[in-house]
Amino acid sequence: MYRLFVLAALLVLIYYLVRRTFRKLGQNDLMTNSKEGKKSGKQMIQDPVCRVFVPREHAVSETIGGQTYFFCSRDCAIAFQKQLSA
C-alpha cells in the first residue's frame, strides 16, 4: 500500500518538474523570437502623412534634409516633400 502512495507522489513530482521545464523553454523561445523580430526589421513604422502603421521592411524610405523618413507608399513620400517645400 505504501508503494502505491510513494509511486503516486513520484509521478506528481515528475509531472510538475516536466511542466516547469517546458514553461521555461517556452518563455525562452518567446524572448528569442522577440529579439530576432527587432533585428530582422519587423518593427512597425508610422507614416507621417497618413498615419498608417507599416512594417519597416515594407516601408518606402526617403532621406530628406539629412533625416530618414518611412512611408507606406511613394505617393505619401511625394506628398510629404510637397508639404515641406510649401
Residue, then its C-alpha position, 0 to 999 in steps of 0.5 A: m500500500y505504501r508503494l502505491f502512495v510513494l509511486a503516486a507522489l513520484l509521478v506528481l513530482i515528475y509531472y510538475l518538474v516536466r511542466r516547469t521545464f517546458r514553461k521555461l523553454g517556452q518563455n525562452d523561445l518567446m524572448t528569442n523570437s522577440k529579439e530576432g523580430k527587432k533585428s530582422g526589421k519587423q518593427m512597425i513604422q508610422d507614416p507621417v502623412c497618413r498615419v498608417f502603421v507599416p512594417r519597416e521592411h515594407a516601408v518606402s524610405e526617403t532621406i530628406g534634409g539629412q533625416t530618414y523618413f518611412f512611408c507606406s507608399r511613394d505617393c505619401a513620400i511625394a506628398f510629404q516633400k510637397q508639404l515641406s517645400a510649401 
